[in-house]
Amino acid sequence: MARGVFFNVPLHGHVNATLPVVRELVNRGEEISYYLTDAFRPQVERAGARFHRYDSTLEKPGGIGMLPARMPAESRHVLPQVLEAVRAERPDYVLYDPMCLWGRMIAQLLGIPAIIFRPTMAMSGGPSSPYAAFLRSRMTQFAGAFEQAGKDLAALMQEYGLPPIDMRQMMSHAEALNLVCVPRAFQPGGDTFDERFVFVGPSIQPRGDAGDFPFAHLEGGPALYISLGTVFNNWPEFYRMCFAAFGGTPWRVVLATGHAVNAEQLGPIPDNFLVRPSVPQLEVLERTSVFVTHGGANSLMESFHYGVPVVVIPQMAEQPLNAMRVSELGVGLALEKEAVTVEQLRQSVDRVASEPAFREKVRTMQQEVRASGGYRRAVDALLEFRARR
């Protein structure tokens, strides 16, 4: 039995995809320790891993911001909390999220073989890649934050005696094994990535969180699911636009608002709407005709797993890149957050629902997603990697 450690940032979009992988590793006899914040302890322990806590600056008010620019400061905060505990564990391998710079640093400091677990598309460092263009635009838009982050990064690497890297290198770094949670067909330039990259697609496994959700609400008409994810969802004006666009129509609507918005503040809720802070997403998608989403990679892949076309309204981070890819592949439509209107929202959902081309292309993507192997393929690749090492 080998021992592995998993490092992650305290964000559901980064953690959820890892839990089936952890459970499968444990089922195959691996001993896994998972370093996260207290909010995720129940999920980690249900997956069968040994939980280790750390305190994160990302959970403090305003802590997330432009996430890559937060990583040097976050790493300076987290490293002293966990480094000696990992050293004492003497793990055989390290898995870490690409936004978890301190995980990469620990692997270097302790000389442990490392694996990146990417919840979204792989990042190519080529100057003509879509990622490179997107990164340049973000570093221009948030120039002050990235300038300070670069200084913090240089000081941090010097302090720990590690080779210097810049912010671009931090974000596009690849390890000897990189597990990518999208199918190769969704990855821009997928055929250009070498054998270090294994495109395993999403890790789909029941989460056991359906509870008493009233699935009967989705019966009697086409089902529309609307969710902006778990982070940047404090947008009451958009939820009212949804009421105006789909209230009183044949759509049976499930609207997940997140916990930052009180449904009572949104005004009268149409009879064909079910509004909740959170919903069992996998089970809802299984019954859904169209998904209006922020375009997070997990949500997109789960939607495609069930053959559901999407309308994407990106909110943050890499979501504009995901939205661009959705449009290119014809598996849905992309709207701009700043320009979305009631009429545009209604027309986009109706178009995606009624034009056969969207359904046909999303069925093709569904086949790609399901053929990628998910958490089982990820664990196969990891154990093969460990055996070679």
C-alpha positions in Angstrom: 0.0 0.0 0.0 1.3 3.4 -1.0 0.7 6.7 0.7 -0.4 9.8 -1.3 -1.3 13.4 -0.2 -3.8 15.7 -1.9 -3.5 19.5 -1.8 -6.3 21.7 -2.9 -7.8 25.2 -2.6 -11.1 25.6 -0.7 -13.4 26.0 -3.6 -16.2 23.6 -4.6 -15.4 23.8 -8.3 -11.8 22.6 -7.5 -12.7 20.0 -4.8 -15.8 18.2 -6.1 -14.0 16.5 -9.1 -11.3 15.1 -6.8 -13.5 13.2 -4.4 -14.5 10.3 -6.6 -10.8 9.9 -7.5 -9.9 9.9 -3.8 -12.6 7.3 -3.1 -11.4 5.1 -5.9 -7.8 5.3 -4.7 -8.8 4.3 -1.2 -10.9 1.4 -2.6 -7.8 0.2 -4.4 -5.8 0.1 -1.3 -4.0 3.5 -1.3 -3.7 5.6 1.8 -4.7 9.2 1.1 -4.3 12.3 3.2 -6.2 15.4 2.1 -5.2 18.9 3.1 -8.1 21.4 3.1 -10.0 23.8 5.2 -12.5 22.7 7.9 -15.5 23.5 5.6 -14.6 20.4 3.5 -13.9 18.0 6.2 -17.2 16.0 5.9 -16.8 15.5 2.1 -13.1 14.5 2.4 -13.8 12.0 5.2 -16.8 10.5 3.3 -14.4 9.9 0.4 -12.2 7.8 2.8 -9.2 10.1 3.1 -7.5 11.2 6.3 -8.3 14.9 6.7 -5.7 17.5 7.6 -6.8 21.1 8.1 -5.2 24.3 7.2 -6.4 27.9 7.5 -6.8 29.8 4.2 -6.8 33.5 3.3 -9.2 32.6 0.5 -12.1 32.0 2.9 -11.8 35.5 4.4 -13.9 38.4 3.0 -12.6 39.4 -0.4 -10.1 36.6 -0.4 -10.7 35.0 -3.8 -10.5 37.9 -6.2 -8.3 37.1 -9.2 -7.3 33.6 -7.9 -3.9 33.2 -9.6 -2.7 36.5 -8.2 -3.7 35.4 -4.7 -1.5 32.2 -4.8 1.8 33.6 -3.7 0.3 35.3 -0.6 -1.9 32.2 0.1 1.2 29.9 -0.2 3.2 32.1 2.2 0.2 31.7 4.7 -0.3 27.9 4.2 3.2 26.5 3.8 4.3 26.9 7.5 1.1 25.2 8.6 1.6 22.0 6.6 5.2 21.5 5.5 6.4 19.6 8.6 3.2 17.5 8.8 3.8 16.3 5.2 7.5 15.7 5.9 6.5 13.5 8.8 4.0 11.5 6.6 6.7 10.6 4.1 4.2 10.2 1.2 5.1 8.3 -2.0 3.4 10.9 -4.2 1.7 14.3 -4.2 -1.4 15.4 -6.1 -2.2 19.0 -6.2 -4.6 21.5 -7.9 -2.8 23.8 -10.4 -3.9 26.8 -8.3 -2.3 25.2 -5.3 1.2 26.7 -5.6 2.2 25.6 -2.1 1.5 22.0 -3.1 3.9 22.3 -5.9 6.5 23.8 -3.6 6.1 21.1 -1.0 6.7 18.4 -3.7 9.9 20.3 -4.7 11.1 20.9 -1.2 10.7 17.3 -0.1 11.6 15.6 -3.4 8.3 13.8 -3.8 6.9 12.8 -7.3 4.1 15.2 -8.1 0.9 15.0 -10.2 -1.3 17.9 -11.2 -5.1 17.4 -11.0 -6.7 20.0 -13.4 -10.4 20.5 -12.9 -10.5 22.5 -16.1 -8.7 22.6 -19.4 -4.9 22.2 -19.6 -3.0 25.4 -20.0 -0.6 25.5 -23.0 2.2 28.0 -22.7 2.5 28.6 -26.4 2.3 32.3 -27.3 -0.5 31.7 -29.9 -2.7 29.5 -27.7 -6.1 30.7 -26.6 -4.9 30.4 -23.0 -1.9 32.7 -23.6 -4.1 35.4 -25.2 -6.6 35.1 -22.3 -3.8 35.3 -19.7 -2.3 38.4 -21.3 -5.7 40.1 -21.2 -6.2 39.2 -17.6 -2.7 40.3 -16.6 -3.4 43.6 -18.3 -6.8 44.0 -16.7 -5.5 43.3 -13.2 -2.0 44.7 -13.8 -1.6 46.0 -10.2 -2.5 42.7 -8.6 -0.3 40.7 -10.9 2.6 43.0 -10.4 2.4 42.6 -6.7 1.9 38.9 -7.0 5.0 38.6 -9.1 7.1 40.3 -6.5 5.6 38.1 -3.8 6.3 35.0 -5.8 9.9 36.0 -6.4 10.4 36.6 -2.7 8.7 33.4 -1.7 10.7 31.2 -4.0 13.9 32.8 -2.8 12.9 32.4 0.8 12.4 28.6 0.4 15.5 28.2 -1.8 13.6 27.2 -4.9 14.3 28.2 -8.6 12.7 31.4 -9.6 9.5 31.4 -11.7 7.2 34.1 -13.0 3.4 34.3 -12.9 3.0 32.8 -16.4 5.3 29.9 -15.5 3.3 29.3 -12.3 0.0 29.1 -14.2 1.2 26.9 -17.1 3.5 24.5 -15.3 3.2 20.8 -16.1 4.3 17.9 -14.1 5.4 14.4 -15.3 1.7 13.4 -15.0 -1.2 15.8 -15.5 -4.8 14.6 -15.1 -7.2 16.8 -16.9 -10.9 16.7 -16.2 -12.1 17.4 -19.7 -12.1 15.1 -22.7 -9.4 15.7 -25.3 -12.1 16.8 -27.8 -13.1 19.7 -25.5 -9.4 20.8 -25.1 -8.3 23.5 -27.6 -5.4 21.9 -29.5 -6.0 18.6 -27.8 -3.9 16.7 -30.2 -0.8 18.8 -29.4 -0.5 17.6 -25.8 2.1 14.9 -25.1 1.8 11.7 -23.0 2.2 13.6 -19.8 -1.4 14.8 -20.2 -4.2 12.3 -19.6 -7.6 13.7 -20.5 -9.9 11.7 -18.1 -13.0 13.8 -18.4 -15.3 14.5 -15.4 -15.5 12.4 -12.3 -19.2 11.6 -12.2 -20.4 9.7 -9.1 -23.6 10.2 -7.0 -22.9 12.6 -4.2 -25.7 11.5 -2.0 -27.0 15.0 -1.5 -30.5 14.7 -3.1 -32.2 14.7 0.3 -35.9 15.5 -0.1 -35.6 17.5 -3.3 -39.0 17.6 -5.1 -38.1 16.2 -8.4 -41.8 16.1 -9.3 -41.5 19.8 -10.0 -39.6 18.9 -13.2 -42.5 16.9 -14.6 -45.1 18.1 -17.0 -43.0 20.2 -19.3 -39.4 20.8 -20.5 -37.0 21.3 -17.6 -34.7 24.3 -17.4 -31.9 24.4 -14.8 -30.2 27.8 -14.0 -27.2 28.1 -11.8 -24.2 30.5 -11.6 -22.1 28.2 -9.4 -21.0 28.5 -5.8 -18.8 31.6 -5.8 -19.9 34.6 -8.0 -23.6 34.1 -7.8 -24.7 37.3 -6.0 -26.7 38.7 -8.9 -30.3 39.3 -7.9 -31.0 41.3 -11.1 -30.2 38.3 -13.2 -32.5 36.1 -11.2 -35.3 38.6 -11.8 -34.5 38.6 -15.5 -35.0 34.8 -15.4 -38.4 35.3 -13.8 -39.3 37.7 -16.5 -38.0 35.5 -19.3 -39.4 32.2 -18.2 -42.2 32.9 -15.7 -45.6 31.6 -17.0 -44.1 29.6 -19.8 -44.2 25.8 -20.3 -40.6 25.6 -18.8 -40.3 23.8 -15.5 -37.5 25.9 -14.0 -35.1 25.0 -11.2 -33.1 28.1 -10.1 -30.1 27.8 -7.7 -29.2 31.2 -6.3 -26.4 30.3 -3.9 -26.4 31.5 -0.3 -25.6 35.2 -0.9 -29.1 35.9 -2.2 -32.3 35.6 -0.2 -35.1 34.4 -2.4 -37.6 36.5 -0.5 -35.8 39.6 -1.8 -36.3 38.7 -5.4 -40.0 39.5 -5.4 -42.9 37.2 -6.5 -41.6 33.8 -7.7 -43.5 32.5 -10.7 -45.4 29.3 -10.2 -43.3 27.3 -12.6 -40.1 28.1 -10.7 -38.4 26.2 -7.9 -35.9 28.5 -6.2 -33.3 27.1 -3.7 -29.9 28.1 -2.5 -28.4 24.8 -3.8 -29.7 21.7 -5.5 -28.5 18.2 -6.2 -27.0 19.2 -9.5 -26.3 15.7 -11.0 -29.8 14.5 -10.3 -31.3 17.7 -11.7 -29.2 17.6 -14.8 -30.3 14.1 -15.5 -33.8 15.5 -15.9 -32.9 18.8 -17.6 -33.5 19.9 -21.2 -31.3 23.1 -21.2 -28.8 24.3 -18.6 -28.1 28.1 -18.1 -24.7 28.1 -16.4 -21.7 30.2 -15.4 -19.5 27.9 -17.5 -17.4 26.3 -14.8 -15.7 23.2 -16.1 -17.3 20.9 -13.6 -20.8 22.1 -14.5 -20.2 22.0 -18.2 -18.8 18.4 -18.1 -21.6 17.2 -15.9 -24.1 18.8 -18.3 -22.5 17.1 -21.3 -22.3 13.8 -19.4 -26.1 13.9 -19.4 -26.4 15.2 -23.0 -27.7 18.6 -22.0 -26.9 21.7 -24.2 -26.0 24.9 -22.4 -26.3 28.7 -22.4 -23.2 30.0 -20.8 -22.9 33.4 -19.0 -19.3 33.4 -17.8 -18.6 35.1 -14.4 -14.9 34.7 -13.6 -11.5 33.0 -14.1 -11.3 30.7 -17.1 -15.0 30.6 -17.7 -14.8 33.0 -20.7 -12.4 30.4 -22.3 -14.9 27.7 -21.6 -17.7 29.7 -23.1 -15.6 30.3 -26.2 -15.1 26.6 -26.6 -18.8 25.9 -26.1 -19.6 28.2 -29.0 -16.8 26.7 -31.2 -18.0 23.2 -30.7 -21.7 24.1 -31.1 -22.8 22.5 -27.8 -24.5 25.7 -26.7 -24.5 29.4 -26.8 -22.4 32.0 -24.9 -23.7 35.4 -23.6 -21.8 38.3 -22.2 -22.7 39.0 -18.5 -22.6 42.8 -19.0 -25.0 42.7 -22.0 -27.5 40.0 -21.2 -31.2 41.0 -21.4 -34.5 39.3 -20.8 -35.2 38.9 -24.5 -31.7 37.6 -25.3 -31.9 35.1 -22.4 -35.3 33.8 -23.6 -34.3 33.6 -27.2 -31.0 31.8 -26.4 -32.7 29.1 -24.3 -35.5 28.6 -26.9 -32.9 28.3 -29.7 -30.7 25.8 -27.9 -33.8 23.8 -27.0 -35.4 23.8 -30.5 -32.5 23.6 -33.0 -31.5 19.9 -33.6 -27.8 20.8 -34.3 -27.2 21.7 -30.6 -28.6 18.4 -29.4 -26.7 16.4 -32.0 -23.4 18.0 -31.1 -23.9 17.7 -27.4 -24.7 14.0 -27.9 -21.3 13.6 -29.7 -19.6 15.4 -26.8 -21.5 13.2 -24.4 -19.9 10.1 -26.0 -16.5 11.8 -25.7 -17.0 12.6 -22.0 -18.2 9.1 -21.2 -15.4 7.4 -23.2 -12.7 9.4 -21.4 -12.9 7.2 -18.3 -13.4 9.6 -15.5 -12.1 8.8 -12.0 -11.3 5.2 -12.9 -9.1 6.3 -15.8 -7.5 8.9 -13.5 -6.6 6.3 -10.9 -5.3 3.9 -13.5 -3.0 6.6 -14.9 -1.9 7.5 -11.4 -1.1 4.0 -10.3 0.8 3.3 -13.6 2.8 6.5 -12.9 3.6 5.4 -9.4 4.7 2.0 -10.6 7.1 3.5 -13.0 8.5 5.7 -10.3 
